Amino acid sequence: MDNLRIFLLISLALVGAMIYGQWQDDYADQKAAVTQTESASSSVTTPNPQAAKDLPSRPVSENSSTTADTAAETQVENQSIRVKTDVLDIAINTRGGNVVESQLLQYSTELGEETLVKLQSSQPQRFFSVQSGLLGNAGVPAPDHHAVYRSEKTEYQLGAKDTVTVPLVWEQDGLRVTKRYTFYKGSYLFDLSFEIDNQTPQNWSGHQYRQLQRAEFDDSSSPFLVTYTGGVIYNQEDRYQKLDYDELEESPLSQSFDHGWAAMIQHYFLTALVPPKETANHYYSRGVSKAEGKRYILGMTSPEIAVPAGESASRTTQVFVGPKLQDRLEEVAEGLDLTVDYGFLTVLSKPLFHLLSWLHGFIGNWGWSIIVLTAIIKLLFFPLSQASYRSMAKMRQVTPKLQQIRERYSDDRQRLSQEMMKLYKTEKINPVGSCLPMLIQIPVFIALYWALLESVELRQAPFILWINDLSTKDPFYVLPLIMGLTMYLQQKLNPTPPDPMQAKVFMMMPVVFTAFFAFFPSGLVLYWVTNNTLSIIQQWWITRQLEAESAKK
């Protein structure tokens, strides 16, 4: 098996994975959402009579009843509070005190565009909200995520300060609840806390819940590059678990654990709820149908909070809204860096990315870092590649003899096989010698593919000249054309297939793969071009060596 066959095997493995992922997206059991006109988050809206459907269930062991905030259900107050730090632009609605809009100030949707990446959104078809509230036990009052809060200001700026705090207040019959957001300079992580001040004559008890509610939409930049969008949870026992939209609804999550977190992820970005490590929360999921369309919920409920009369208590959860920067995610919570989804080859992809990042620290350019990393990988596999290329070069030398044998014994397959094995033995050629060494490298190639595909650090990263974004396709298709040329040159260095039809098919492959790679991110194409170029140089050098050895005989 020659190098081109191995290249095709690697490529087909990647294509198969992408086609399967796209098939899952296209043909999974989905229901179309009802298209509605977008309404601005700051406008007045009528309360949804189905609001209670998206509240979490209380623990069944407690004899509690639903105590919806009737004031919230009858009022139409709906005010937007804008919070701006150096990295986040957040909108919090006084109805529920939920994060209903978020923009990442350092990430634009397209290179050179002013439109920023938006994670949370109030648009019906892209709805995504960070919701939280309290559930009171035994009929005691409590503000859920539909209650109306009061805010002293409608705008908060970080400015020159290191933190900015946004207090929202809800009061009823002597019970005062302050929902407080605290944002930090340079951080995508912020605190969400509930402070319960019980000035009623009776004890208060209940639960805090936090949940992510999202409509089903996918931000994949290309149909050729399928990445996971959906829910994930983590705990120390079961580790990292994906929960796609269908699973959130059809197999509702109901599990309690500590040292965990829950998140909704998409390509390059995530929103995560990180409760205190030592607290065992009950994690849940569900699907709800609303007038605007299908919604999916992933959340957690705290253990019971007891606040005696005349006393107060508080609970805090951290929320991460931002890019999948691995070094930051590792600091936030154990396992949160796994949201950079390298799949089953994480054990290889992660070290490759760390090596690439280390090279970037010295070189300062992600494109050149990819080239150097590819060269390092080729160097590490040099002994295996050398054996493979020597075998291919020898096969090329005996191709005329093989052709003669095929023509002579075309009607006798058994004799044909015997004569071919005899020739291999005489010429000291291992017919699988060109295959096995390359097969060992396939996991590394695929792992590097996913490392380049999933790394937000390469998003909108420039290389040289016209290539100003390694995460998108080459605008002038120069790199794909070079890749096709390198494939053609490799083909010329390989033994010609004895079957004329197979030879014609192989001649078409550079053209086919050039068209295919034209839609790949330029960072990935740059890796293939570099790998092919180094392979050509190595194969040419080994072939010249063998020719020189043959000339001396």
Secondary structure, DSSP 8 states (H G I E B T S, - for coil): --HHHHHHHHHHHHHHHHHHHHHHHHHSS-----------TTS-----TTGGGGS----TTS-------HHHHH-----EEEEE-SSEEEEEETBTTEEEEEEEEEEESSTT-S-EEE-SB--GGG-EEEEEEEEESTT-----TTSB-B-S-SEEE-TTSSEEEEEEEEEETTEEEEEEEEEETT-SEEEEEEEEEE-SSS-EEEEEEEEEEEE-----SBTTB----EEEEEETTTEEEEE-HHHHHHS--EEEESS-EEEEEETTEEEEEE--TTS-EEEEEEEEEETTEEEEEEEEE---EEE-TT-EEEEEEEEEEEE--HHHHHHHSTTGGGGS--GGGHHHHHHHHHHHHHHHHHH--HHHHHHHHHHHHHHHTHHHHHHHHHHHHHHHHTHHHHHHHHHHTTT-HHHHHHHHHHHHHHHT--TTTTTHHHHHHHHHHHHHHHHHHH-GGGTT---STT---TTS--TT-HHHHHHHHHHHHHHHHS---SSHHHHHHHHHHHHHHHHHHTTS-HHHHHHHHHHHHHHHHHHHHHHHHHHHHHHH-
